[in-house]
Amino acid sequence: MKTYLQKHFKIASPDLIKFGPAVQTAIPGLLARQMTVSNVEGQSVNTALFFDKNGSKMIIGSFLDTSAEPWGRVNLGGIHLNDNPALGPADAPITVVEFADFECPFCARAFSVLETMANTTYKDKMKVIFKNYPLNVHPWAVKAAEAAECARLQNPTAFWDFARYFYTNQGSITPKNVQEHVDKETANLKLDAPSLKACMGSAAASDRVKEDQADGNAIHVSSTPTFFINGIPVVGLPDNKVLEFVINSELAERSASAKH
């Protein structure tokens, strides 16, 4: 089996192919095992390998059990959601938890889409909860997250003003001038500058951002933006129609269950 796959996919060494134990699937006569294929640079990809008992026929791909819930819904009960920036009514039927990074261009585009949805398209039906998930590859994202968090502590709506400011000015912000940008927006919003700066330098602000990151890691967030719509994961910046499809499906299901 390994020899065949090595030749078929032109893999330099059989050592770069690793198999997990074979298990019987729910389909009679079909076995499965995890397969990891690596390259010499150390990158790897995991997939499922399905095969018959003789190993003479193979399928590589995903196994779908249609008796399971199709959305891949994630239980968000274990993460912190009570003390985060939020838009929309507390009892909204749709809750969108967004993990985002102020230096991420796709997050900037997603922000305007979500604001429009929360304030217009799905007004009173949708709540957005923001979770900071600054990525290591973005050098000023952590400082921006701490600034927005500290602004929120002075005035909850100031968080969204800071978010809008960072997203709008992404192109001109650098690690060297990010504090100048923070000071400018602090003055613009008439916030208390000395206390905001003191807050930014505190362990409490840093811990809050790290808590959001840890929450993201716990539910397998690995890129931004990542959304959970009533727990349904949507990764990246999807087409508006994708978000609408998920939200409308959830609203229709709530409406149907309310009638029974």
Number of C-alpha atoms within 10 A of each C-alpha: 11 13 11 10 13 17 12 9 8 9 16 12 13 14 12 16 18 13 14 12 8 14 12 15 13 10 8 8 11 17 19 21 17 16 18 16 18 17 14 9 6 8 8 12 9 12 13 16 20 24 19 15 13 10 11 8 11 16 13 13 10 10 13 8 10 7 6 8 8 10 11 11 14 14 12 16 8 9 14 13 16 8 9 19 20 21 20 19 16 14 11 14 16 24 23 22 23 26 25 27 27 32 26 21 17 17 21 22 14 23 21 13 15 21 17 13 19 21 15 12 13 19 15 17 20 25 25 25 19 21 26 28 29 26 19 9 9 14 14 21 24 21 21 26 28 24 26 27 28 25 29 19 15 14 13 16 14 22 23 21 17 24 19 16 15 26 21 15 13 15 10 10 19 16 12 9 11 18 17 12 18 23 17 13 19 22 12 10 14 10 16 12 16 11 13 23 18 11 19 21 15 13 9 13 21 18 12 19 20 16 17 21 20 16 21 21 12 12 14 11 18 14 16 24 25 24 27 20 22 18 18 20 20 19 16 14 20 14 11 12 9 12 18 14 12 17 22 14 12 17 16 12 11 13 12 10 9 8 6 5
